[in-house]
Amino acid sequence: MNNKHRKTLNKIFSNPVSSSILWTDIEKLFIALNCRIEEGRGSRVRIIKDDIFAVFHRPHPEKETNKGAVVSVRDYLTKIGVLP
C-alpha cells in the first residue's frame, strides 16, 4: 500500500465522515489490498477478500462517494481486518 492509499484509508476512517472521497480512489485501495472486484448489473460492484464480500454502487453522475457508502466501506474494511 503506497502513501496515496494510506491517505484514502485515513479519509475513510475520519470523523466526521467525509463526502469528498473519489470512488476511484476507494477502488484503487481495494486493489492494493488484493481484493477482487467483480462488475455487477448497472453500477453495482462486488468486492471480495478472503471469502468476505460486499456489494457497493458506484456513484453516478458524481465522482465522490456519499457518506452512507463511506460508512459501508469502513465497515467492510473493518471486517477484513484493515484499519488505519
PDB file of N, CA, C and O in Angstrom, chain B, residues numbered from 101:
ATOM      1  N   MET B 101       0.864  -1.168   0.000  1.00  0.00           N
ATOM      2  CA  MET B 101       0.000   0.000   0.000  1.00  0.00           C
ATOM      3  C   MET B 101       0.912   1.234   0.000  1.00  0.00           C
ATOM      4  O   MET B 101       1.801   1.370   0.841  1.00  0.00           O
ATOM      5  N   ASN B 102       0.670   2.114  -0.952  1.00  0.00           N
ATOM      6  CA  ASN B 102       1.503   3.316  -1.036  1.00  0.00           C
ATOM      7  C   ASN B 102       0.881   4.461  -0.216  1.00  0.00           C
ATOM      8  O   ASN B 102      -0.162   4.294   0.416  1.00  0.00           O
ATOM      9  N   ASN B 103       1.532   5.598  -0.241  1.00  0.00           N
ATOM     10  CA  ASN B 103       1.117   6.741   0.566  1.00  0.00           C
ATOM     11  C   ASN B 103      -0.279   7.240   0.191  1.00  0.00           C
ATOM     12  O   ASN B 103      -1.054   7.618   1.070  1.00  0.00           O
ATOM     13  N   LYS B 104      -0.606   7.246  -1.102  1.00  0.00           N
ATOM     14  CA  LYS B 104      -1.937   7.700  -1.543  1.00  0.00           C
ATOM     15  C   LYS B 104      -3.028   6.769  -0.993  1.00  0.00           C
ATOM     16  O   LYS B 104      -4.094   7.224  -0.578  1.00  0.00           O
ATOM     17  N   HIS B 105      -2.743   5.461  -0.997  1.00  0.00           N
ATOM     18  CA  HIS B 105      -3.714   4.508  -0.443  1.00  0.00           C
ATOM     19  C   HIS B 105      -3.905   4.746   1.056  1.00  0.00           C
ATOM     20  O   HIS B 105      -5.026   4.668   1.559  1.00  0.00           O
ATOM     21  N   ARG B 106      -2.821   5.034   1.765  1.00  0.00           N
ATOM     22  CA  ARG B 106      -2.918   5.309   3.207  1.00  0.00           C
ATOM     23  C   ARG B 106      -3.752   6.570   3.469  1.00  0.00           C
ATOM     24  O   ARG B 106      -4.536   6.612   4.417  1.00  0.00           O
ATOM     25  N   LYS B 107      -3.580   7.591   2.630  1.00  0.00           N
ATOM     26  CA  LYS B 107      -4.374   8.813   2.781  1.00  0.00           C
ATOM     27  C   LYS B 107      -5.856   8.522   2.567  1.00  0.00           C
ATOM     28  O   LYS B 107      -6.706   9.025   3.301  1.00  0.00           O
ATOM     29  N   THR B 108      -6.161   7.707   1.559  1.00  0.00           N
ATOM     30  CA  THR B 108      -7.558   7.336   1.303  1.00  0.00           C
ATOM     31  C   THR B 108      -8.113   6.564   2.490  1.00  0.00           C
ATOM     32  O   THR B 108      -9.240   6.813   2.918  1.00  0.00           O
ATOM     33  N   LEU B 109      -7.334   5.628   3.027  1.00  0.00           N
ATOM     34  CA  LEU B 109      -7.763   4.844   4.185  1.00  0.00           C
ATOM     35  C   LEU B 109      -8.028   5.753   5.382  1.00  0.00           C
ATOM     36  O   LEU B 109      -9.017   5.568   6.092  1.00  0.00           O
ATOM     37  N   ASN B 110      -7.167   6.719   5.609  1.00  0.00           N
ATOM     38  CA  ASN B 110      -7.370   7.659   6.714  1.00  0.00           C
ATOM     39  C   ASN B 110      -8.613   8.515   6.500  1.00  0.00           C
ATOM     40  O   ASN B 110      -9.325   8.815   7.458  1.00  0.00           O
ATOM     41  N   LYS B 111      -8.882   8.912   5.258  1.00  0.00           N
ATOM     42  CA  LYS B 111     -10.107   9.682   4.970  1.00  0.00           C
ATOM     43  C   LYS B 111     -11.351   8.848   5.252  1.00  0.00           C
ATOM     44  O   LYS B 111     -12.339   9.349   5.790  1.00  0.00           O
ATOM     45  N   ILE B 112     -11.293   7.565   4.882  1.00  0.00           N
ATOM     46  CA  ILE B 112     -12.446   6.679   5.094  1.00  0.00           C
ATOM     47  C   ILE B 112     -12.770   6.560   6.578  1.00  0.00           C
ATOM     48  O   ILE B 112     -13.941   6.527   6.957  1.00  0.00           O
ATOM     49  N   PHE B 113     -11.742   6.495   7.419  1.00  0.00           N
ATOM     50  CA  PHE B 113     -11.957   6.316   8.851  1.00  0.00           C
ATOM     51  C   PHE B 113     -12.006   7.623   9.631  1.00  0.00           C
ATOM     52  O   PHE B 113     -12.069   7.602  10.860  1.00  0.00           O
ATOM     53  N   SER B 114     -11.978   8.760   8.940  1.00  0.00           N
ATOM     54  CA  SER B 114     -12.005  10.040   9.647  1.00  0.00           C
ATOM     55  C   SER B 114     -13.408  10.352  10.164  1.00  0.00           C
ATOM     56  O   SER B 114     -14.406   9.881   9.619  1.00  0.00           O
ATOM     57  N   ASN B 115     -13.461  11.143  11.209  1.00  0.00           N
ATOM     58  CA  ASN B 115     -14.720  11.624  11.766  1.00  0.00           C
ATOM     59  C   ASN B 115     -14.669  13.130  11.787  1.00  0.00           C
ATOM     60  O   ASN B 115     -13.652  13.680  12.211  1.00  0.00           O
ATOM     61  N   PRO B 116     -15.699  13.836  11.357  1.00  0.00           N
ATOM     62  CA  PRO B 116     -16.931  13.327  10.765  1.00  0.00           C
ATOM     63  C   PRO B 116     -16.675  12.661   9.414  1.00  0.00           C
ATOM     64  O   PRO B 116     -15.641  12.883   8.783  1.00  0.00           O
ATOM     65  N   VAL B 117     -17.619  11.855   8.990  1.00  0.00           N
ATOM     66  CA  VAL B 117     -17.489  11.098   7.754  1.00  0.00           C
ATOM     67  C   VAL B 117     -17.349  12.051   6.573  1.00  0.00           C
ATOM     68  O   VAL B 117     -18.116  13.003   6.429  1.00  0.00           O
ATOM     69  N   SER B 118     -16.363  11.780   5.739  1.00  0.00           N
ATOM     70  CA  SER B 118     -16.087  12.628   4.577  1.00  0.00           C
ATOM     71  C   SER B 118     -16.998  12.267   3.410  1.00  0.00           C
ATOM     72  O   SER B 118     -17.317  11.099   3.187  1.00  0.00           O
ATOM     73  N   SER B 119     -17.407  13.286   2.675  1.00  0.00           N
ATOM     74  CA  SER B 119     -18.208  13.043   1.466  1.00  0.00           C
ATOM     75  C   SER B 119     -17.441  13.507   0.230  1.00  0.00           C
ATOM     76  O   SER B 119     -18.034  13.753  -0.820  1.00  0.00           O
ATOM     77  N   SER B 120     -16.122  13.624   0.361  1.00  0.00           N
ATOM     78  CA  SER B 120     -15.326  14.108  -0.769  1.00  0.00           C
ATOM     79  C   SER B 120     -14.290  13.085  -1.230  1.00  0.00           C
ATOM     80  O   SER B 120     -13.287  13.451  -1.842  1.00  0.00           O
ATOM     81  N   ILE B 121     -14.529  11.806  -0.938  1.00  0.00           N
ATOM     82  CA  ILE B 121     -13.595  10.757  -1.353  1.00  0.00           C
ATOM     83  C   ILE B 121     -14.017  10.257  -2.731  1.00  0.00           C
ATOM     84  O   ILE B 121     -15.168   9.868  -2.932  1.00  0.00           O
ATOM     85  N   LEU B 122     -13.094  10.269  -3.664  1.00  0.00           N
ATOM     86  CA  LEU B 122     -13.401   9.774  -5.004  1.00  0.00           C
ATOM     87  C   LEU B 122     -13.558   8.256  -4.977  1.00  0.00           C
ATOM     88  O   LEU B 122     -12.771   7.554  -4.342  1.00  0.00           O
ATOM     89  N   TRP B 123     -14.578   7.757  -5.669  1.00  0.00           N
ATOM     90  CA  TRP B 123     -14.796   6.316  -5.709  1.00  0.00           C
ATOM     91  C   TRP B 123     -13.603   5.605  -6.355  1.00  0.00           C
ATOM     92  O   TRP B 123     -13.250   4.499  -5.946  1.00  0.00           O
ATOM     93  N   THR B 124     -12.990   6.219  -7.340  1.00  0.00           N
ATOM     94  CA  THR B 124     -11.828   5.584  -7.989  1.00  0.00           C
ATOM     95  C   THR B 124     -10.695   5.376  -6.989  1.00  0.00           C
ATOM     96  O   THR B 124      -9.974   4.383  -7.077  1.00  0.00           O
ATOM     97  N   ASP B 125     -10.528   6.292  -6.044  1.00  0.00           N
ATOM     98  CA  ASP B 125      -9.501   6.123  -5.016  1.00  0.00           C
ATOM     99  C   ASP B 125      -9.829   4.941  -4.101  1.00  0.00           C
ATOM    100  O   ASP B 125      -8.935   4.208  -3.677  1.00  0.00           O
ATOM    101  N   ILE B 126     -11.108   4.764  -3.804  1.00  0.00           N
ATOM    102  CA  ILE B 126     -11.522   3.632  -2.970  1.00  0.00           C
ATOM    103  C   ILE B 126     -11.275   2.320  -3.713  1.00  0.00           C
ATOM    104  O   ILE B 126     -10.783   1.359  -3.121  1.00  0.00           O
ATOM    105  N   GLU B 127     -11.608   2.269  -4.999  1.00  0.00           N
ATOM    106  CA  GLU B 127     -11.355   1.057  -5.779  1.00  0.00           C
ATOM    107  C   GLU B 127      -9.863   0.754  -5.853  1.00  0.00           C
ATOM    108  O   GLU B 127      -9.465  -0.406  -5.751  1.00  0.00           O
ATOM    109  N   LYS B 128      -9.036   1.780  -6.029  1.00  0.00           N
ATOM    110  CA  LYS B 128      -7.585   1.577  -6.062  1.00  0.00           C
ATOM    111  C   LYS B 128      -7.081   1.038  -4.729  1.00  0.00           C
ATOM    112  O   LYS B 128      -6.159   0.223  -4.700  1.00  0.00           O
ATOM    113  N   LEU B 129      -7.677   1.485  -3.625  1.00  0.00           N
ATOM    114  CA  LEU B 129      -7.320   0.960  -2.314  1.00  0.00           C
ATOM    115  C   LEU B 129      -7.676  -0.527  -2.225  1.00  0.00           C
ATOM    116  O   LEU B 129      -6.875  -1.330  -1.746  1.00  0.00           O
ATOM    117  N   PHE B 130      -8.880  -0.894  -2.688  1.00  0.00           N
ATOM    118  CA  PHE B 130      -9.272  -2.304  -2.677  1.00  0.00           C
ATOM    119  C   PHE B 130      -8.287  -3.149  -3.486  1.00  0.00           C
ATOM    120  O   PHE B 130      -7.911  -4.240  -3.059  1.00  0.00           O
ATOM    121  N   ILE B 131      -7.877  -2.660  -4.627  1.00  0.00           N
ATOM    122  CA  ILE B 131      -6.919  -3.388  -5.466  1.00  0.00           C
ATOM    123  C   ILE B 131      -5.592  -3.541  -4.733  1.00  0.00           C
ATOM    124  O   ILE B 131      -4.989  -4.613  -4.768  1.00  0.00           O
ATOM    125  N   ALA B 132      -5.131  -2.489  -4.073  1.00  0.00           N
ATOM    126  CA  ALA B 132      -3.877  -2.540  -3.319  1.00  0.00           C
ATOM    127  C   ALA B 132      -3.960  -3.541  -2.170  1.00  0.00           C
ATOM    128  O   ALA B 132      -2.943  -4.096  -1.754  1.00  0.00           O
ATOM    129  N   LEU B 133      -5.167  -3.772  -1.657  1.00  0.00           N
ATOM    130  CA  LEU B 133      -5.370  -4.726  -0.568  1.00  0.00           C
ATOM    131  C   LEU B 133      -5.617  -6.146  -1.089  1.00  0.00           C
ATOM    132  O   LEU B 133      -5.988  -7.037  -0.326  1.00  0.00           O
ATOM    133  N   ASN B 134      -5.409  -6.345  -2.386  1.00  0.00           N
ATOM    134  CA  ASN B 134      -5.596  -7.647  -3.041  1.00  0.00           C
ATOM    135  C   ASN B 134      -7.031  -8.143  -2.987  1.00  0.00           C
ATOM    136  O   ASN B 134      -7.279  -9.345  -2.898  1.00  0.00           O
ATOM    137  N   CYS B 135      -7.969  -7.215  -3.041  1.00  0.00           N
ATOM    138  CA  CYS B 135      -9.380  -7.585  -3.135  1.00  0.00           C
ATOM    139  C   CYS B 135      -9.711  -7.830  -4.607  1.00  0.00           C
ATOM    140  O   CYS B 135      -9.132  -7.219  -5.505  1.00  0.00           O
ATOM    141  N   ARG B 136     -10.645  -8.727  -4.823  1.00  0.00           N
ATOM    142  CA  ARG B 136     -11.121  -8.979  -6.185  1.00  0.00           C
ATOM    143  C   ARG B 136     -12.359  -8.112  -6.410  1.00  0.00           C
ATOM    144  O   ARG B 136     -13.234  -8.016  -5.549  1.00  0.00           O
ATOM    145  N   ILE B 137     -12.411  -7.489  -7.577  1.00  0.00           N
ATOM    146  CA  ILE B 137     -13.542  -6.627  -7.921  1.00  0.00           C
ATOM    147  C   ILE B 137     -14.297  -7.267  -9.077  1.00  0.00           C
ATOM    148  O   ILE B 137     -13.725  -7.543 -10.131  1.00  0.00           O
ATOM    149  N   GLU B 138     -15.584  -7.498  -8.867  1.00  0.00           N
ATOM    150  CA  GLU B 138     -16.434  -8.073  -9.912  1.00  0.00           C
ATOM    151  C   GLU B 138     -17.516  -7.066 -10.277  1.00  0.00           C
ATOM    152  O   GLU B 138     -18.141  -6.459  -9.408  1.00  0.00           O
ATOM    153  N   GLU B 139     -17.721  -6.904 -11.561  1.00  0.00           N
ATOM    154  CA  GLU B 139     -18.765  -5.999 -12.055  1.00  0.00           C
ATOM    155  C   GLU B 139     -20.127  -6.666 -11.910  1.00  0.00           C
ATOM    156  O   GLU B 139     -20.287  -7.857 -12.179  1.00  0.00           O
ATOM    157  N   GLY B 140     -21.089  -5.884 -11.486  1.00  0.00           N
ATOM    158  CA  GLY B 140     -22.454  -6.371 -11.382  1.00  0.00           C
ATOM    159  C   GLY B 140     -23.327  -5.667 -12.403  1.00  0.00           C
ATOM    160  O   GLY B 140     -22.826  -5.062 -13.351  1.00  0.00           O
ATOM    161  N   ARG B 141     -24.615  -5.747 -12.207  1.00  0.00           N
ATOM    162  CA  ARG B 141     -25.544  -5.066 -13.103  1.00  0.00           C
ATOM    163  C   ARG B 141     -25.570  -3.586 -12.781  1.00  0.00           C
ATOM    164  O   ARG B 141     -25.529  -3.190 -11.616  1.00  0.00           O
ATOM    165  N   GLY B 142     -25.637  -2.785 -13.809  1.00  0.00           N
ATOM    166  CA  GLY B 142     -25.697  -1.338 -13.621  1.00  0.00           C
ATOM    167  C   GLY B 142     -24.444  -0.813 -12.961  1.00  0.00           C
ATOM    168  O   GLY B 142     -23.335  -1.044 -13.445  1.00  0.00           O
ATOM    169  N   SER B 143     -24.615  -0.111 -11.863  1.00  0.00           N
ATOM    170  CA  SER B 143     -23.467   0.495 -11.185  1.00  0.00           C
ATOM    171  C   SER B 143     -22.970  -0.367 -10.016  1.00  0.00           C
ATOM    172  O   SER B 143     -22.116   0.068  -9.243  1.00  0.00           O
ATOM    173  N   ARG B 144     -23.499  -1.575  -9.891  1.00  0.00           N
ATOM    174  CA  ARG B 144     -23.086  -2.434  -8.782  1.00  0.00           C
ATOM    175  C   ARG B 144     -21.684  -2.989  -9.000  1.00  0.00           C
ATOM    176  O   ARG B 144     -21.283  -3.305 -10.120  1.00  0.00           O
ATOM    177  N   VAL B 145     -20.960  -3.095  -7.904  1.00  0.00           N
ATOM    178  CA  VAL B 145     -19.633  -3.691  -7.935  1.00  0.00           C
ATOM    179  C   VAL B 145     -19.491  -4.536  -6.666  1.00  0.00           C
ATOM    180  O   VAL B 145     -19.834  -4.092  -5.571  1.00  0.00           O
ATOM    181  N   ARG B 146     -18.985  -5.750  -6.831  1.00  0.00           N
ATOM    182  CA  ARG B 146     -18.814  -6.668  -5.704  1.00  0.00           C
ATOM    183  C   ARG B 146     -17.333  -6.730  -5.360  1.00  0.00           C
ATOM    184  O   ARG B 146     -16.498  -6.948  -6.238  1.00  0.00           O
ATOM    185  N   ILE B 147     -17.009  -6.543  -4.101  1.00  0.00           N
ATOM    186  CA  ILE B 147     -15.637  -6.576  -3.612  1.00  0.00           C
ATOM    187  C   ILE B 147     -15.484  -7.841  -2.774  1.00  0.00           C
ATOM    188  O   ILE B 147     -16.278  -8.088  -1.865  1.00  0.00           O
ATOM    189  N   ILE B 148     -14.455  -8.645  -3.082  1.00  0.00           N
ATOM    190  CA  ILE B 148     -14.262  -9.922  -2.398  1.00  0.00           C
ATOM    191  C   ILE B 148     -12.837 -10.014  -1.879  1.00  0.00           C
ATOM    192  O   ILE B 148     -11.878  -9.751  -2.605  1.00  0.00           O
ATOM    193  N   LYS B 149     -12.714 -10.391  -0.612  1.00  0.00           N
ATOM    194  CA  LYS B 149     -11.407 -10.621   0.018  1.00  0.00           C
ATOM    195  C   LYS B 149     -11.581 -11.760   1.016  1.00  0.00           C
ATOM    196  O   LYS B 149     -12.368 -11.647   1.956  1.00  0.00           O
ATOM    197  N   ASP B 150     -10.854 -12.854   0.816  1.00  0.00           N
ATOM    198  CA  ASP B 150     -10.891 -13.998   1.735  1.00  0.00           C
ATOM    199  C   ASP B 150     -12.319 -14.478   2.007  1.00  0.00           C
ATOM    200  O   ASP B 150     -12.691 -14.693   3.160  1.00  0.00           O
ATOM    201  N   ASP B 151     -13.103 -14.643   0.970  1.00  0.00           N
ATOM    202  CA  ASP B 151     -14.490 -15.111   1.059  1.00  0.00           C
ATOM    203  C   ASP B 151     -15.425 -14.168   1.818  1.00  0.00           C
ATOM    204  O   ASP B 151     -16.543 -14.550   2.161  1.00  0.00           O
ATOM    205  N   ILE B 152     -14.982 -12.958   2.077  1.00  0.00           N
ATOM    206  CA  ILE B 152     -15.851 -11.928   2.664  1.00  0.00           C
ATOM    207  C   ILE B 152     -16.154 -10.942   1.543  1.00  0.00           C
ATOM    208  O   ILE B 152     -15.243 -10.392   0.925  1.00  0.00           O
ATOM    209  N   PHE B 153     -17.434 -10.726   1.290  1.00  0.00           N
ATOM    210  CA  PHE B 153     -17.771  -9.837   0.164  1.00  0.00           C
ATOM    211  C   PHE B 153     -18.749  -8.760   0.589  1.00  0.00           C
ATOM    212  O   PHE B 153     -19.448  -8.868   1.596  1.00  0.00           O
ATOM    213  N   ALA B 154     -18.766  -7.721  -0.221  1.00  0.00           N
ATOM    214  CA  ALA B 154     -19.723  -6.628  -0.052  1.00  0.00           C
ATOM    215  C   ALA B 154     -20.079  -6.112  -1.439  1.00  0.00           C
ATOM    216  O   ALA B 154     -19.274  -6.186  -2.367  1.00  0.00           O
ATOM    217  N   VAL B 155     -21.277  -5.595  -1.567  1.00  0.00           N
ATOM    218  CA  VAL B 155     -21.730  -5.021  -2.827  1.00  0.00           C
ATOM    219  C   VAL B 155     -21.921  -3.523  -2.619  1.00  0.00           C
ATOM    220  O   VAL B 155     -22.585  -3.089  -1.677  1.00  0.00           O
ATOM    221  N   PHE B 156     -21.330  -2.752  -3.508  1.00  0.00           N
ATOM    222  CA  PHE B 156     -21.432  -1.297  -3.459  1.00  0.00           C
ATOM    223  C   PHE B 156     -21.968  -0.799  -4.797  1.00  0.00           C
ATOM    224  O   PHE B 156     -21.941  -1.514  -5.799  1.00  0.00           O
ATOM    225  N   HIS B 157     -22.449   0.422  -4.794  1.00  0.00           N
ATOM    226  CA  HIS B 157     -22.890   1.081  -6.019  1.00  0.00           C
ATOM    227  C   HIS B 157     -21.913   2.203  -6.323  1.00  0.00           C
ATOM    228  O   HIS B 157     -21.634   3.053  -5.476  1.00  0.00           O
ATOM    229  N   ARG B 158     -21.397   2.192  -7.550  1.00  0.00           N
ATOM    230  CA  ARG B 158     -20.539   3.306  -7.952  1.00  0.00           C
ATOM    231  C   ARG B 158     -21.399   4.557  -8.047  1.00  0.00           C
ATOM    232  O   ARG B 158     -22.507   4.517  -8.582  1.00  0.00           O
ATOM    233  N   PRO B 159     -20.886   5.669  -7.527  1.00  0.00           N
ATOM    234  CA  PRO B 159     -21.674   6.901  -7.609  1.00  0.00           C
ATOM    235  C   PRO B 159     -21.741   7.397  -9.051  1.00  0.00           C
ATOM    236  O   PRO B 159     -20.762   7.319  -9.794  1.00  0.00           O
ATOM    237  N   HIS B 160     -22.898   7.901  -9.429  1.00  0.00           N
ATOM    238  CA  HIS B 160     -23.057   8.494 -10.749  1.00  0.00           C
ATOM    239  C   HIS B 160     -24.189   9.488 -10.701  1.00  0.00           C
ATOM    240  O   HIS B 160     -25.166   9.199 -10.011  1.00  0.00           O
ATOM    241  N   PRO B 161     -24.165  10.581 -11.332  1.00  0.00           N
ATOM    242  CA  PRO B 161     -23.095  11.075 -12.192  1.00  0.00           C
ATOM    243  C   PRO B 161     -21.936  11.693 -11.417  1.00  0.00           C
ATOM    244  O   PRO B 161     -20.943  12.106 -12.017  1.00  0.00           O
ATOM    245  N   GLU B 162     -22.053  11.763 -10.072  1.00  0.00           N
ATOM    246  CA  GLU B 162     -20.970  12.341  -9.293  1.00  0.00           C
ATOM    247  C   GLU B 162     -19.761  11.407  -9.285  1.00  0.00           C
ATOM    248  O   GLU B 162     -19.873  10.231  -9.630  1.00  0.00           O
ATOM    249  N   LYS B 163     -18.612  11.937  -8.891  1.00  0.00           N
ATOM    250  CA  LYS B 163     -17.409  11.127  -8.754  1.00  0.00           C
ATOM    251  C   LYS B 163     -17.127  10.817  -7.290  1.00  0.00           C
ATOM    252  O   LYS B 163     -16.411   9.867  -6.973  1.00  0.00           O
ATOM    253  N   GLU B 164     -17.704  11.638  -6.390  1.00  0.00           N
ATOM    254  CA  GLU B 164     -17.465  11.481  -4.963  1.00  0.00           C
ATOM    255  C   GLU B 164     -18.432  10.462  -4.368  1.00  0.00           C
ATOM    256  O   GLU B 164     -19.572  10.326  -4.811  1.00  0.00           O
ATOM    257  N   THR B 165     -17.949   9.759  -3.362  1.00  0.00           N
ATOM    258  CA  THR B 165     -18.744   8.759  -2.665  1.00  0.00           C
ATOM    259  C   THR B 165     -19.536   9.439  -1.550  1.00  0.00           C
ATOM    260  O   THR B 165     -18.993  10.269  -0.822  1.00  0.00           O
ATOM    261  N   ASN B 166     -20.814   9.093  -1.415  1.00  0.00           N
ATOM    262  CA  ASN B 166     -21.621   9.735  -0.375  1.00  0.00           C
ATOM    263  C   ASN B 166     -21.282   9.163   1.006  1.00  0.00           C
ATOM    264  O   ASN B 166     -20.625   8.128   1.113  1.00  0.00           O
ATOM    265  N   LYS B 167     -21.731   9.837   2.040  1.00  0.00           N
ATOM    266  CA  LYS B 167     -21.367   9.471   3.408  1.00  0.00           C
ATOM    267  C   LYS B 167     -21.828   8.065   3.790  1.00  0.00           C
ATOM    268  O   LYS B 167     -21.106   7.340   4.474  1.00  0.00           O
ATOM    269  N   GLY B 168     -23.012   7.684   3.357  1.00  0.00           N
ATOM    270  CA  GLY B 168     -23.517   6.350   3.673  1.00  0.00           C
ATOM    271  C   GLY B 168     -22.645   5.255   3.077  1.00  0.00           C
ATOM    272  O   GLY B 168     -22.385   4.243   3.727  1.00  0.00           O
ATOM    273  N   ALA B 169     -22.195   5.451   1.849  1.00  0.00           N
ATOM    274  CA  ALA B 169     -21.319   4.474   1.203  1.00  0.00           C
ATOM    275  C   ALA B 169     -19.956   4.432   1.878  1.00  0.00           C
ATOM    276  O   ALA B 169     -19.354   3.365   1.992  1.00  0.00           O
ATOM    277  N   VAL B 170     -19.465   5.583   2.327  1.00  0.00           N
ATOM    278  CA  VAL B 170     -18.173   5.616   3.027  1.00  0.00           C
ATOM    279  C   VAL B 170     -18.263   4.811   4.318  1.00  0.00           C
ATOM    280  O   VAL B 170     -17.331   4.081   4.657  1.00  0.00           O
ATOM    281  N   VAL B 171     -19.375   4.935   5.040  1.00  0.00           N
ATOM    282  CA  VAL B 171     -19.568   4.156   6.263  1.00  0.00           C
ATOM    283  C   VAL B 171     -19.606   2.659   5.929  1.00  0.00           C
ATOM    284  O   VAL B 171     -19.040   1.853   6.667  1.00  0.00           O
ATOM    285  N   SER B 172     -20.259   2.281   4.836  1.00  0.00           N
ATOM    286  CA  SER B 172     -20.305   0.874   4.418  1.00  0.00           C
ATOM    287  C   SER B 172     -18.919   0.360   4.048  1.00  0.00           C
ATOM    288  O   SER B 172     -18.564  -0.770   4.383  1.00  0.00           O
ATOM    289  N   VAL B 173     -18.138   1.181   3.363  1.00  0.00           N
ATOM    290  CA  VAL B 173     -16.763   0.809   3.011  1.00  0.00           C
ATOM    291  C   VAL B 173     -15.949   0.638   4.292  1.00  0.00           C
ATOM    292  O   VAL B 173     -15.167  -0.306   4.414  1.00  0.00           O
ATOM    293  N   ARG B 174     -16.131   1.541   5.233  1.00  0.00           N
ATOM    294  CA  ARG B 174     -15.433   1.460   6.526  1.00  0.00           C
ATOM    295  C   ARG B 174     -15.773   0.145   7.228  1.00  0.00           C
ATOM    296  O   ARG B 174     -14.883  -0.531   7.743  1.00  0.00           O
ATOM    297  N   ASP B 175     -17.055  -0.219   7.251  1.00  0.00           N
ATOM    298  CA  ASP B 175     -17.477  -1.472   7.883  1.00  0.00           C
ATOM    299  C   ASP B 175     -16.844  -2.679   7.196  1.00  0.00           C
ATOM    300  O   ASP B 175     -16.392  -3.611   7.862  1.00  0.00           O
ATOM    301  N   TYR B 176     -16.811  -2.659   5.867  1.00  0.00           N
ATOM    302  CA  TYR B 176     -16.219  -3.773   5.125  1.00  0.00           C
ATOM    303  C   TYR B 176     -14.730  -3.883   5.415  1.00  0.00           C
ATOM    304  O   TYR B 176     -14.222  -4.982   5.641  1.00  0.00           O
ATOM    305  N   LEU B 177     -14.027  -2.758   5.412  1.00  0.00           N
ATOM    306  CA  LEU B 177     -12.590  -2.783   5.688  1.00  0.00           C
ATOM    307  C   LEU B 177     -12.320  -3.324   7.089  1.00  0.00           C
ATOM    308  O   LEU B 177     -11.352  -4.057   7.296  1.00  0.00           O
ATOM    309  N   THR B 178     -13.160  -2.972   8.040  1.00  0.00           N
ATOM    310  CA  THR B 178     -13.016  -3.489   9.403  1.00  0.00           C
ATOM    311  C   THR B 178     -13.203  -5.009   9.428  1.00  0.00           C
ATOM    312  O   THR B 178     -12.462  -5.721  10.105  1.00  0.00           O
ATOM    313  N   LYS B 179     -14.207  -5.500   8.680  1.00  0.00           N
ATOM    314  CA  LYS B 179     -14.450  -6.948   8.613  1.00  0.00           C
ATOM    315  C   LYS B 179     -13.274  -7.726   8.059  1.00  0.00           C
ATOM    316  O   LYS B 179     -12.999  -8.845   8.492  1.00  0.00           O
ATOM    317  N   ILE B 180     -12.576  -7.126   7.090  1.00  0.00           N
ATOM    318  CA  ILE B 180     -11.435  -7.846   6.504  1.00  0.00           C
ATOM    319  C   ILE B 180     -10.131  -7.539   7.232  1.00  0.00           C
ATOM    320  O   ILE B 180      -9.058  -7.962   6.801  1.00  0.00           O
ATOM    321  N   GLY B 181     -10.229  -6.801   8.337  1.00  0.00           N
ATOM    322  CA  GLY B 181      -9.075  -6.552   9.183  1.00  0.00           C
ATOM    323  C   GLY B 181      -8.156  -5.441   8.761  1.00  0.00           C
ATOM    324  O   GLY B 181      -6.968  -5.460   9.084  1.00  0.00           O
ATOM    325  N   VAL B 182      -8.690  -4.460   8.034  1.00  0.00           N
ATOM    326  CA  VAL B 182      -7.880  -3.329   7.589  1.00  0.00           C
ATOM    327  C   VAL B 182      -8.303  -2.092   8.361  1.00  0.00           C
ATOM    328  O   VAL B 182      -9.449  -1.649   8.279  1.00  0.00           O
ATOM    329  N   LEU B 183      -7.353  -1.541   9.114  1.00  0.00           N
ATOM    330  CA  LEU B 183      -7.582  -0.326   9.887  1.00  0.00           C
ATOM    331  C   LEU B 183      -6.436   0.626   9.623  1.00  0.00           C
ATOM    332  O   LEU B 183      -5.338   0.187   9.280  1.00  0.00           O
ATOM    333  N   PRO B 184      -6.669   1.935   9.777  1.00  0.00           N
ATOM    334  CA  PRO B 184      -5.569   2.890   9.528  1.00  0.00           C
ATOM    335  C   PRO B 184      -4.477   2.793  10.591  1.00  0.00           C
ATOM    336  O   PRO B 184      -3.488   3.523  10.528  1.00  0.00           O
TER     337      PRO B 184
END
